[in-house]
Amino acid sequence: MKWMLFLMSLWIAAPAWSEQPVTLPAEVSRSADGQQVLRCTYEQCVARALARSPLIAAAGKSLDLYEAMQREAKSTQYPKLEWTAFGSGIPSLKSGTTGAYVWDYDVTGTWKPLMLTQFSVVQPLWTFGKIDALKRLAAQGVEIGQATNKIAADEMRYQIARAWWGLVMVEQMDDMIRDGKRRFLEEKERQERLRDTADDKFNQSDLMKINIYYADFEDKIRQAERGRQQAMDGLRMAMAESADVQVAPDVEAFKPLEFPVLPVETYELLALANAPKLLAFRHGVAARVEQVALARNNTLPDIGLVARVAGTWSRNDSVTTGSLGAIPSTGFDFGGGIAVRWSLDIGRLLAQIDQAKVQAEQAQLAETGEREKTRMEVRQLYREMVDWRAMVAVHDKARTSAQGWLNATMQTYDDGFESDYNEVLRAIEAYYRRRLTWQDAIYNYNVAVAALSRAVGMDVTQVRQVPDANAAPN
């Protein structure tokens, strides 16, 4: 049933791309204070990076190179034109000489111009498969170039996902940071009031503990700011933006990506069909096979139609026969026919066949290894994605519980039913730590989705549910 699942995987993959909405370009604008701001969604950031990144442009040059090689291969089936010209000066002959010897020429006398020209055309008629093999080889090169472009684009998508979701997470942390600072500062002010009023509830240790917890919280704040700047730098670099541009993620809320998670076997089969690195290996194998065919065809002759036109012109009327000067003062000749060109260096040609066979076998083994590596990578990334998806729910529940614990502890302490202030501090610390852990789980899950998409070679969130394999026709 694997082949059936493979066909169904291809069936669900095609509509996934066609159903994506058109992404409008993001533009840099100015805020009220004059700051340049680029507000963009994830897809807008990707589109801008693919259009502006020098790394993507550099990857595109490989495709240009292979396309030029393909044009070169196709040109071998067309007539080959060649034109040669030769110009020189030639002395007149001495009286009574025939031009058969060097001393027959009056070197110290008058020299006159001599022009020779030749134009030839060779049209291949039959090359015993050489031209076809070259064209097929070049076509595989173009496929490799396209796969290389896709590798660069998928890597760019993944790197932008890491930076973009990191920036979204930090932006969402702002509310939590402000709320956390407010809570700690309120507790600190309350303890200081108790101290200043000599209240019996005041405990110097509680104030010191607040300072310690606030120091840890301040460290988190600075870590978040560093994360913001790193994510900003990553996005600016990817989109080739100036360091003066502030990137603002356009998203409604920081939440985990929602899509139906399919069986891991489905993603494996999709990766075998779409992973650009694996496609590059696969076309590399095909190219090596074509090189074997070309090496074999090189042992056979080339047959072509040859046409030649040649002319000579000189103002030296004394030129008669012999040597260079024996060419008539003016002349014109032409001819044509069937030509056969055959290299009989059999030993070298057979060695080239053996070399091509070895390279083809190496490419096949490398493709097999890459296929198994792709399977393993997809399984690993799938497990990470599923685990982080589960941990998002776990940490969300823990966050909700920590919030309830904090509210209850604060109310109990305020009402005088709780005398241990350590319990209040632990509840505050647990609540914010759980909020950070929950947000970190969302970030890791969304990035894991991007990593799986990169390995599969397509956006896994756009893949539709696979039909029941048991209901599929045999």
VEXDREN-2710 file (C-alpha; in Angstrom, 1 decimal):
% VEXDREN-2710
k/r/px/py/pz
1/MET/0.0/0.0/0.0
2/LYS/3.0/2.3/0.1
3/TRP/2.8/3.2/-3.5
4/MET/-0.9/4.1/-3.0
5/LEU/-0.1/6.3/-0.1
6/PHE/2.6/7.9/-2.2
7/LEU/0.1/8.8/-4.9
8/MET/-2.3/10.1/-2.4
9/SER/0.5/12.2/-0.9
10/LEU/1.1/13.8/-4.3
11/TRP/-2.6/14.3/-4.7
12/ILE/-2.9/16.3/-1.4
13/ALA/0.3/18.2/-2.1
14/ALA/-0.8/19.9/-5.3
15/PRO/-3.9/21.7/-4.1
16/ALA/-2.1/22.9/-1.0
17/TRP/0.0/25.4/-3.0
18/SER/-2.8/26.6/-5.2
19/GLU/-5.1/27.4/-2.3
20/GLN/-2.6/29.9/-0.7
21/PRO/-3.7/33.5/-0.9
22/VAL/-1.8/36.1/-2.9
23/THR/0.7/37.8/-0.7
24/LEU/0.8/41.6/-1.0
25/PRO/4.2/43.2/-0.7
26/ALA/5.2/44.9/2.5
27/GLU/6.5/48.5/2.3
28/VAL/8.6/50.5/4.7
29/SER/6.7/53.4/6.2
30/ARG/7.5/56.1/8.8
31/SER/6.0/56.3/12.2
32/ALA/4.9/59.5/13.9
33/ASP/8.4/60.1/15.4
34/GLY/10.0/59.6/12.0
35/GLN/11.2/56.0/12.6
36/GLN/11.3/53.7/9.5
37/VAL/9.0/50.8/10.2
38/LEU/8.5/47.6/8.1
39/ARG/5.3/45.9/9.3
40/CYS/4.9/42.5/7.7
41/THR/3.4/39.1/8.1
42/TYR/5.6/36.0/7.9
43/GLU/4.7/35.4/4.3
44/GLN/5.4/39.0/3.4
45/CYS/8.8/38.8/5.1
46/VAL/9.6/35.7/3.1
47/ALA/8.4/37.2/-0.2
48/ARG/10.6/40.3/0.5
49/ALA/13.6/38.2/1.4
50/LEU/13.3/36.1/-1.7
51/ALA/13.1/39.2/-3.9
52/ARG/15.9/41.2/-2.2
53/SER/18.3/38.8/-0.5
54/PRO/21.8/38.6/-2.2
55/LEU/22.1/35.0/-1.0
56/ILE/19.0/34.1/-3.0
57/ALA/20.3/36.0/-6.0
58/ALA/23.6/34.2/-5.7
59/ALA/21.8/30.8/-5.7
60/GLY/19.8/31.9/-8.7
61/LYS/23.1/32.3/-10.7
62/SER/23.6/28.6/-10.6
63/LEU/20.4/28.1/-12.5
64/ASP/21.5/30.8/-15.0
65/LEU/24.7/28.8/-15.5
66/TYR/22.9/25.5/-16.1
67/GLU/20.5/27.2/-18.5
68/ALA/23.4/28.6/-20.4
69/MET/24.9/25.1/-20.6
70/GLN/21.6/23.8/-21.9
71/ARG/21.6/26.4/-24.7
72/GLU/25.2/25.4/-25.5
73/ALA/24.2/21.8/-25.7
74/LYS/21.2/22.6/-28.0
75/SER/23.5/24.7/-30.3
76/THR/25.5/21.6/-31.2
77/GLN/22.7/20.5/-33.6
78/TYR/22.9/23.6/-35.6
79/PRO/25.4/24.4/-38.4
80/LYS/28.9/25.4/-37.3
81/LEU/30.2/28.4/-39.1
82/GLU/33.9/29.2/-39.3
83/TRP/35.7/32.0/-41.1
84/THR/39.5/32.5/-41.3
85/ALA/41.4/35.3/-42.9
86/PHE/45.1/35.7/-43.6
87/GLY/47.0/38.9/-44.7
88/SER/50.6/39.3/-45.6
89/GLY/53.0/41.1/-48.0
90/ILE/54.8/39.2/-50.8
91/PRO/57.8/40.2/-52.9
92/SER/57.9/40.0/-56.7
93/LEU/59.9/37.3/-58.5
94/LYS/63.2/38.0/-60.1
95/SER/63.4/37.8/-63.8
96/GLY/63.8/34.3/-65.2
97/THR/62.9/32.6/-61.9
98/THR/60.1/30.2/-61.1
99/GLY/59.6/30.9/-57.4
100/ALA/60.7/27.4/-56.5
101/TYR/63.5/28.7/-54.3
102/VAL/63.9/31.4/-51.7
103/TRP/66.4/33.3/-53.7
104/ASP/64.0/33.5/-56.6
105/TYR/62.3/36.5/-54.8
106/ASP/63.3/40.1/-55.0
107/VAL/63.2/40.7/-51.3
108/THR/64.7/44.1/-51.6
109/GLY/62.2/45.1/-54.3
110/THR/58.6/46.0/-54.2
111/TRP/56.3/44.1/-51.8
112/LYS/52.6/43.9/-52.6
113/PRO/49.7/42.7/-50.4
114/LEU/48.3/39.2/-50.3
115/MET/44.9/38.2/-48.8
116/LEU/43.6/34.8/-48.2
117/THR/40.1/34.0/-46.7
118/GLN/38.1/30.8/-46.1
119/PHE/34.5/30.3/-45.0
120/SER/33.2/26.8/-44.0
121/VAL/30.0/25.4/-42.8
122/VAL/29.6/22.0/-41.0
123/GLN/26.1/20.7/-40.4
124/PRO/25.9/17.6/-38.2
125/LEU/23.8/14.9/-39.8
126/TRP/24.3/11.9/-37.5
127/THR/26.3/11.9/-34.3
128/PHE/25.1/8.5/-33.0
129/GLY/23.3/10.0/-30.0
130/LYS/26.0/12.4/-28.8
131/ILE/23.8/15.5/-29.3
132/ASP/20.8/14.0/-27.7
133/ALA/22.9/12.8/-24.7
134/LEU/24.3/16.4/-24.3
135/LYS/20.8/17.9/-24.4
136/ARG/19.6/15.4/-21.8
137/LEU/22.6/16.0/-19.6
138/ALA/22.1/19.8/-19.8
139/ALA/18.4/19.3/-19.0
140/GLN/19.4/17.4/-15.8
141/GLY/21.7/20.3/-15.0
142/VAL/18.8/22.7/-15.2
143/GLU/16.8/20.5/-12.8
144/ILE/19.8/20.6/-10.4
145/GLY/19.9/24.4/-10.6
146/GLN/16.2/24.6/-9.8
147/ALA/16.6/22.3/-6.9
148/THR/19.5/24.4/-5.6
149/ASN/17.3/27.5/-5.8
150/LYS/14.6/25.6/-3.9
151/ILE/17.1/24.6/-1.2
152/ALA/18.2/28.2/-0.7
153/ALA/14.5/29.4/-0.7
154/ASP/13.5/26.8/1.9
155/GLU/16.5/27.6/4.1
156/MET/15.5/31.3/3.9
157/ARG/12.0/30.4/4.9
158/TYR/13.2/28.5/7.9
159/GLN/15.6/31.2/9.1
160/ILE/12.9/33.8/8.7
161/ALA/10.5/31.6/10.7
162/ARG/13.0/31.4/13.5
163/ALA/13.6/35.2/13.6
164/TRP/10.0/36.2/12.9
165/TRP/8.5/33.9/15.6
166/GLY/11.2/35.0/18.0
167/LEU/10.3/38.6/17.4
168/VAL/6.6/37.8/17.8
169/MET/7.3/36.1/21.1
170/VAL/9.3/39.0/22.4
171/GLU/6.6/41.4/21.4
172/GLN/4.0/39.4/23.2
173/MET/6.3/39.3/26.3
174/ASP/6.1/43.0/26.6
175/ASP/2.7/42.9/28.4
176/MET/3.9/40.2/30.7
177/ILE/7.1/42.1/31.5
178/ARG/5.2/45.2/32.3
179/ASP/2.8/43.2/34.4
180/GLY/5.6/41.5/36.2
181/LYS/7.5/44.6/36.9
182/ARG/4.3/46.2/38.3
183/ARG/3.7/43.2/40.6
184/PHE/7.2/43.1/41.9
185/LEU/7.4/46.9/42.4
186/GLU/4.0/46.9/44.2
187/GLU/5.2/44.1/46.5
188/LYS/8.5/46.0/47.1
189/GLU/6.6/49.2/47.8
190/ARG/4.3/47.4/50.2
191/GLN/7.1/45.9/52.2
192/GLU/8.9/49.3/52.3
193/ARG/5.6/50.8/53.7
194/LEU/5.4/48.1/56.3
195/ARG/9.0/48.9/57.2
196/ASP/8.5/52.6/57.4
197/THR/5.4/52.3/59.5
198/ALA/7.0/49.7/61.8
199/ASP/4.3/47.2/61.0
200/ASP/4.5/43.9/62.8
201/LYS/4.1/42.2/59.5
202/PHE/7.3/43.6/58.1
203/ASN/10.1/41.1/57.7
204/GLN/13.5/42.2/56.4
205/SER/14.0/38.8/54.8
206/ASP/10.9/39.2/52.7
207/LEU/12.2/42.5/51.3
208/MET/15.5/40.9/50.5
209/LYS/13.8/38.0/48.8
210/ILE/11.8/40.4/46.7
211/ASN/15.0/42.1/45.5
212/ILE/16.5/38.7/44.6
213/TYR/13.4/37.6/42.6
214/TYR/13.3/41.0/40.9
215/ALA/16.9/40.7/39.9
216/ASP/16.1/37.4/38.2
217/PHE/13.2/39.0/36.5
218/GLU/15.3/41.9/35.3
219/ASP/17.7/39.3/33.8
220/LYS/14.8/37.8/31.9
221/ILE/13.9/41.3/30.6
222/ARG/17.4/41.9/29.3
223/GLN/17.5/38.4/27.7
224/ALA/14.2/39.3/26.0
225/GLU/15.6/42.5/24.7
226/ARG/18.7/40.8/23.3
227/GLY/16.4/38.3/21.7
228/ARG/14.5/41.1/20.1
229/GLN/17.6/42.7/18.6
230/GLN/19.0/39.4/17.4
231/ALA/15.7/38.5/15.7
232/MET/15.5/42.1/14.2
233/ASP/19.0/41.8/12.9
234/GLY/18.2/38.4/11.3
235/LEU/15.1/39.7/9.6
236/ARG/16.8/42.8/8.4
237/MET/19.7/40.8/7.0
238/ALA/17.4/38.4/5.2
239/MET/15.4/41.1/3.6
240/ALA/18.4/43.3/2.9
241/GLU/17.0/46.2/4.9
242/SER/18.9/49.0/6.5
243/ALA/19.8/48.9/10.2
244/ASP/17.6/51.9/10.7
245/VAL/14.5/50.0/9.7
246/GLN/12.4/48.5/12.6
247/VAL/10.7/45.3/11.7
248/ALA/7.3/44.9/13.3
249/PRO/5.6/41.5/13.0
250/ASP/2.0/41.7/11.8
251/VAL/0.1/39.1/13.7
252/GLU/-3.0/39.0/15.8
253/ALA/-1.8/36.8/18.6
254/PHE/1.1/34.6/19.6
255/LYS/-0.4/31.2/19.3
256/PRO/0.6/27.7/18.0
257/LEU/0.0/26.9/14.4
258/GLU/-3.1/24.9/13.9
259/PHE/-3.3/22.2/11.3
260/PRO/-4.1/18.5/11.1
261/VAL/-1.0/16.5/11.9
262/LEU/-0.8/13.6/9.5
263/PRO/1.0/10.2/10.0
264/VAL/4.8/10.4/9.9
265/GLU/4.8/8.0/6.9
266/THR/2.9/10.7/4.9
267/TYR/5.6/13.3/5.5
268/GLU/8.3/10.8/4.6
269/LEU/6.7/10.1/1.3
270/LEU/6.2/13.8/0.6
271/ALA/9.8/14.4/1.4
272/LEU/11.0/11.7/-1.0
273/ALA/8.9/13.4/-3.7
274/ASN/9.6/17.1/-2.9
275/ALA/12.7/17.5/-0.8
276/PRO/14.9/19.8/-3.0
277/LYS/18.2/18.4/-1.7
278/LEU/17.1/14.8/-2.5
279/LEU/15.8/16.0/-5.9
280/ALA/19.3/17.5/-6.6
281/PHE/20.9/14.1/-5.8
282/ARG/18.3/12.3/-8.0
283/HIS/19.0/14.6/-11.0
284/GLY/22.7/14.2/-10.3
285/VAL/22.3/10.5/-10.8
286/ALA/20.4/11.0/-14.0
287/ALA/23.2/13.3/-15.2
288/ARG/25.8/10.8/-14.4
289/VAL/23.9/8.1/-16.4
290/GLU/23.8/10.5/-19.3
291/GLN/27.5/10.9/-19.1
292/VAL/28.0/7.2/-19.4
293/ALA/25.8/7.2/-22.5
294/LEU/27.8/10.1/-23.9
295/ALA/31.1/8.4/-23.2
296/ARG/29.9/5.3/-25.1
297/ASN/28.7/7.4/-28.0
298/ASN/32.1/9.1/-28.2
299/THR/33.5/5.8/-29.5
300/LEU/31.4/6.2/-32.7
301/PRO/32.0/8.6/-35.6
302/ASP/30.3/11.9/-36.4
303/ILE/28.8/12.4/-39.9
304/GLY/28.2/15.8/-41.2
305/LEU/27.7/17.9/-44.3
306/VAL/30.6/20.2/-45.1
307/ALA/30.7/23.2/-47.4
308/ARG/33.7/25.3/-48.1
309/VAL/34.4/28.6/-49.9
310/ALA/37.9/30.1/-50.2
311/GLY/39.4/33.0/-52.0
312/THR/42.8/34.6/-52.7
313/TRP/43.6/38.1/-53.8
314/SER/47.0/39.8/-54.6
315/ARG/48.2/42.7/-56.7
316/ASN/51.5/40.9/-57.4
317/ASP/51.1/39.9/-61.1
318/SER/54.5/38.2/-61.2
319/VAL/53.4/35.4/-58.8
320/THR/53.4/32.1/-60.7
321/THR/54.1/28.8/-59.0
322/GLY/55.7/27.5/-55.9
323/SER/55.6/28.5/-52.2
324/LEU/53.2/31.1/-50.9
325/GLY/53.7/33.3/-54.0
326/ALA/52.5/30.5/-56.2
327/ILE/48.9/31.2/-55.3
328/PRO/47.3/32.9/-58.3
329/SER/47.0/36.7/-58.1
330/THR/43.2/36.3/-57.8
331/GLY/41.3/33.0/-57.2
332/PHE/38.1/31.6/-55.9
333/ASP/37.1/28.0/-55.2
334/PHE/34.4/26.2/-53.3
335/GLY/33.3/22.7/-52.6
336/GLY/31.1/20.5/-50.4
337/GLY/30.4/16.9/-49.4
338/ILE/29.9/14.4/-46.6
339/ALA/32.5/14.3/-43.9
340/VAL/33.3/11.6/-41.3
341/ARG/35.2/12.4/-38.2
342/TRP/36.2/9.5/-36.0
343/SER/38.5/9.4/-33.0
344/LEU/40.3/6.0/-32.9
345/ASP/42.0/6.6/-29.5
346/ILE/40.2/3.5/-28.2
347/GLY/42.2/3.1/-25.0
348/ARG/41.4/6.6/-23.8
349/LEU/37.7/6.4/-24.8
350/LEU/37.2/3.1/-23.0
351/ALA/38.9/4.5/-19.9
352/GLN/36.5/7.5/-20.0
353/ILE/33.5/5.0/-20.1
354/ASP/34.8/3.3/-17.0
355/GLN/35.3/6.6/-15.2
356/ALA/31.7/7.7/-16.1
357/LYS/30.4/4.3/-14.8
358/VAL/32.2/4.8/-11.5
359/GLN/30.9/8.3/-11.1
360/ALA/27.4/7.1/-11.8
361/GLU/27.7/4.4/-9.2
362/GLN/29.0/6.9/-6.7
363/ALA/26.1/9.2/-7.4
364/GLN/23.6/6.4/-7.0
365/LEU/25.1/5.4/-3.6
366/ALA/25.1/9.1/-2.5
367/GLU/21.4/9.4/-3.5
368/THR/20.5/6.2/-1.6
369/GLY/22.3/7.5/1.4
370/GLU/20.6/10.9/1.1
371/ARG/17.2/9.3/0.8
372/GLU/17.7/7.3/4.1
373/LYS/19.0/10.5/5.7
374/THR/15.9/12.4/4.6
375/ARG/13.7/9.7/6.1
376/MET/15.6/9.8/9.4
377/GLU/15.5/13.6/9.5
378/VAL/11.8/13.7/8.8
379/ARG/11.1/11.2/11.6
380/GLN/13.2/13.2/14.0
381/LEU/11.7/16.5/13.1
382/TYR/8.2/15.0/13.2
383/ARG/8.8/13.7/16.8
384/GLU/10.1/17.1/17.9
385/MET/7.1/18.8/16.4
386/VAL/4.6/16.4/18.0
387/ASP/6.4/16.7/21.4
388/TRP/6.4/20.5/21.3
389/ARG/2.7/20.4/20.3
390/ALA/1.9/18.3/23.3
391/MET/4.1/20.5/25.6
392/VAL/2.3/23.6/24.5
393/ALA/-0.9/22.2/26.0
394/VAL/0.9/21.0/29.1
395/HIS/2.6/24.3/29.8
396/ASP/-0.7/26.2/29.0
397/LYS/-2.4/24.1/31.7
398/ALA/0.5/24.8/34.1
399/ARG/0.3/28.5/33.3
400/THR/-3.4/28.6/34.1
401/SER/-2.8/26.7/37.4
402/ALA/0.1/29.0/38.4
403/GLN/-2.2/32.0/37.8
404/GLY/-4.9/30.5/40.0
405/TRP/-2.3/29.6/42.6
406/LEU/-1.0/33.2/42.6
407/ASN/-4.4/34.8/42.8
408/ALA/-5.4/32.5/45.7
409/THR/-2.1/33.0/47.6
410/MET/-2.2/36.7/47.2
411/GLN/-5.9/36.9/48.4
412/THR/-5.1/34.6/51.4
413/TYR/-2.1/36.6/52.4
414/ASP/-4.0/39.9/52.1
415/ASP/-6.8/38.5/54.2
416/GLY/-4.3/37.5/56.9
417/PHE/-4.9/33.8/56.6
418/GLU/-1.4/33.2/55.2
419/SER/1.6/34.3/57.3
420/ASP/4.4/32.7/55.2
421/TYR/5.4/35.4/52.6
422/ASN/7.7/32.9/50.9
423/GLU/4.6/31.2/49.6
424/VAL/3.6/34.5/47.9
425/LEU/7.0/34.9/46.3
426/ARG/7.0/31.3/45.1
427/ALA/3.6/31.8/43.5
428/ILE/4.7/35.0/41.8
429/GLU/7.9/33.4/40.5
430/ALA/6.1/30.2/39.4
431/TYR/3.4/32.2/37.5
432/TYR/5.9/34.2/35.4
433/ARG/8.2/31.3/34.9
434/ARG/5.3/29.2/33.6
435/ARG/4.2/32.0/31.3
436/LEU/7.7/32.2/29.9
437/THR/7.9/28.4/29.5
438/TRP/4.5/28.4/27.7
439/GLN/5.6/31.1/25.3
440/ASP/8.9/29.3/24.7
441/ALA/7.0/26.1/23.9
442/ILE/4.8/27.9/21.3
443/TYR/8.0/29.3/19.7
444/ASN/9.7/26.0/19.6
445/TYR/6.6/24.3/18.2
446/ASN/6.2/26.8/15.4
447/VAL/9.8/26.7/14.5
448/ALA/9.7/22.9/14.5
449/VAL/6.8/23.1/12.0
450/ALA/9.1/25.3/9.8
451/ALA/11.9/22.8/10.2
452/LEU/9.7/19.9/9.1
453/SER/8.5/22.0/6.2
454/ARG/12.0/22.6/5.1
455/ALA/12.8/18.9/5.3
456/VAL/9.6/17.9/3.4
457/GLY/10.1/20.6/0.7
458/MET/6.6/22.1/1.2
459/ASP/4.6/23.9/3.8
460/VAL/3.2/21.1/6.0
461/THR/0.5/23.4/7.4
462/GLN/-1.1/23.5/3.9
463/VAL/-1.3/19.7/3.4
464/ARG/-4.9/18.4/3.5
465/GLN/-6.0/15.4/5.4
466/VAL/-5.1/12.1/3.7
467/PRO/-8.2/10.0/2.7
468/ASP/-8.6/6.6/4.3
469/ALA/-6.1/4.3/2.6
470/ASN/-8.5/1.3/3.2
471/ALA/-11.2/3.0/1.2
472/ALA/-8.9/3.7/-1.8
473/PRO/-9.4/1.6/-4.9
474/ASN/-6.8/-1.2/-5.5
END
